[in-house]
Amino acid sequence: MQISDFKFGICNLQCSVIHLMELKEFMYELPGSLIAAYPASARAEARLMVVNRATGELAHSRFSSLDEFLRAGDLLALNDTRVVPARLRGRKESGGKAEVLLLEPFPNWPGLWIALVDSSKRPQVGSRIFFAEGFSAKVLGEIGRGRYGLWFRYEGDFMEQLSKLGEPPLPPYVQRGRDPEPFDWERYQTVYASSPGAVAAPTAGFHFTPELLERLKSQGVEAAFLTLHV
């Protein structure tokens, strides 16, 4: 058998498996009442499910007990990205409301972003969205799936303007009022967030506290920080 025949056979097998899978197989019932609209009163008191890798046994605990399950020499990889106020509310030239969620900046093009735009009618290419005096965005084009290229016009530093006008980009499954709560900025960040740039939080790190990190360090658990903007 030639290598090309082998690769072709593997491809056919993979395609057959994919063909047998249907999207409905990934669907399941998730009652809205089980989705928390507010975080636990204390970060480390979130629930923690632990799987014993040797036996497969499940145990239920609290995140504050994480140090009971880690050993000296274990390594925690922690994402130190910091969420920016990526949600903006503005008005179109027509007067209609528009909500913008910044997704990703274009490299080497200051002020140029890919963003989701939510409004009653699709924004017209070439039109502008106004957020405050001296801070607006021109719609350059539609990318698809509600995403647009926006070119911001602003005075001074863009991130400073964003910090004044933007809101925390809470995920859509958090079903509560549209206005952010005072504690959202504190709780929608990890305690070790230091590198601004994320438009969604690395939620797996929400439940660490300085005290828990210190306990882990004192028992020999190592931590390595990386930056991955979500």
N, C-alpha and C positions, 0 to 999 in steps of 0.2 A: 504494500500500500504506500503510495506517495504521500508526502506531507500535505500537499494540496487536497488530496482525497480525504485525509484525516480531518483537516480543518473544515472541509465541506460537510463531513458527517457530523462533527460537533455542532456546527451551525444549524443543521437540520434538526438535531436533537433539541437544542436550545429553543429554536423557533416553535417546535412541537409543544414543548412545555409551556411557553408563553401563550401559544394559541389556546391551550386547554384552560388557562386561567382567565377568569372573567372578573370585571371590576366589582361585581356584587359580592364576590368572595371576601372582599376587604371591608364590607359594610357591616356595621353592628349598631345596636341600640345603645345610645348614651343619653340618659335622661338629663335634661338641663339642670335639674335640681342637684345633680352630683358634680356640677362644675362650679368651683368656688368663685364667687364674685369679689371676695376679699381675702387677703392672705391671713395666715395664722397670726394670732396676736404677738407671738414671739417667733423669730425666724427659725430657731433650732427645734421648735416644738412641732414641726411638720412631721407627718407620719413617714416611716421608713420601712420598706419591705426588704428583707435580707434573704438571699438564696444561698444555702450551703452547697458549694460546688461539688463536694464529695458525695453527699447523699441526696441532693436535690430538695431537701427539706426547706420549707418556707417559714420564716419567722417575722413577726410584726413588732416594730419598735418605734423609737423616735429618733430624728436626725441628731439630736443632742447626744445620743449614745453611739455615734459613729466611731468614736475612739475605742469602743469595746470590740469592734470588728476589724480594725486595722492593726498592723504590727510594725515594729521597727524595720526600716528598710523598704516599706511600701512607698509608692510614689503617687502623689496627687498631681494631675495636670489641670491647671486652673486657667481659665480664659479671663484676662484682665481687661477686656474691652469694656468701654463705658457707653451707655445708651445716650444718644443725643436727642434733643426735643424735636423729633422728626415729623410731628403732626402739626399742620398749619391750617387755620381756618381763614378763608378769605372770600372775596366776592368777584364775580366775573364782570366784564365790562357791561353786560346786560343788567347787572344788579343781582343776579341769582347767586345763591350761596355755593361755595365750592370748598371741599375739604381735601387737603393734599397730604399724602404720606410719602416722604422722601425714602427712596429705596437704595439708590447707589449713585455716587458722583462719577462723572466722566473723568478719567485720569488726565491731568495736565490741561483741563478746561475749567478754570475757576467759575463757579456759579452755574455750571451745567449739570443737571441731575436727571436721572430716571425716577419717575414718581407715579404713584397711583393718584388719580383724580376722581373724586366722588362728587357728582352734582346731578341735579334733576335732568339736565340735558348735557350731552357730550360737549366739551369745550371745543371751540373752533380753532383750527390751526391758524396761528398768527395773532390770536386774541391774547388778552392779558388777564391775569388774576392778581388782584390787589389785596395785600395783607395789612399794610400800614403805610403811612406816608414815607416815601423813599424806599419802600420794600415791596417789590412785585415780581411776577414771573411771566415770561412770554411762552406760549405754547408753540413749540417748534414742530411737533409731529406726534402722531399716534403710533405706538409700538405694538399694541395689541394687549388683550386681556386687561383693559382699563389702565394700561401704563402709557405714559407720555414722556416726551423729552421736554424739560422745562429749563429755560434760561433765566436765571434770577438777576434782577437789577437791584442793587442795594448800595447803601452808603456805609463806609467803614469796613469792619470785619464781618464776614458772613456768619461765622459761628456765634459772634456776639449778638448779632441781630436775631439769630435763631434762638438763642438762649432767652431772649426777651419775649419773643412772640410764640415760640413753639410750645407744644404740650407733649407729655410722655406718650409714646406710641403703644398704648395698651393693645393687646391682641383682640380681635373681634369676638372671640368666644367669651370674653369677660363682659357679661351682660349686666350692665348697670348704667346709670346716667352718663350722658356724653361728656359732662364736665368732669375734669380730673379732680380727685380728692387730694387734700393737702399732703397726705403721706405717700402718694403714688411715686414721687421722685425718689424718696428714700427706699421704698420697698421694691421698686422696679429697677434696682441696681444691686449688684453684688457688693459686699463690704470691701472687696479688694479691686473694684473697678478703677482704672487709672488711665486708660488710653481711649479718648473719645473717638467715636466713629460708628457704633452699632445703631441700627434702627429697630432692633429687637434684642431682648435681653437673653443671655445664656442662662436660661432658667434653672439648669441643674445646679448652679452655684448659689442660688438664692438663700439657702438655708444655713450656709456657713456663717459663723459669728467670729469676731476677733478672739473670744475666749476659747471657742472650739478649736480654731486654728492653732492657738498657742498650746493647748493640751496635746494636740496631735504632734506638734513640733517637739514638745518636751519628751514624748515617748518614742521619738526617732522616726516618725513618719515624715518623709520629705515632700516638698512642694516645688513644682516647676511651673512658671508662669509663661503663657504665650498669648499673643494677641490675634484674635480671629473675629473680625467685625461681622456680625450676623446681619 
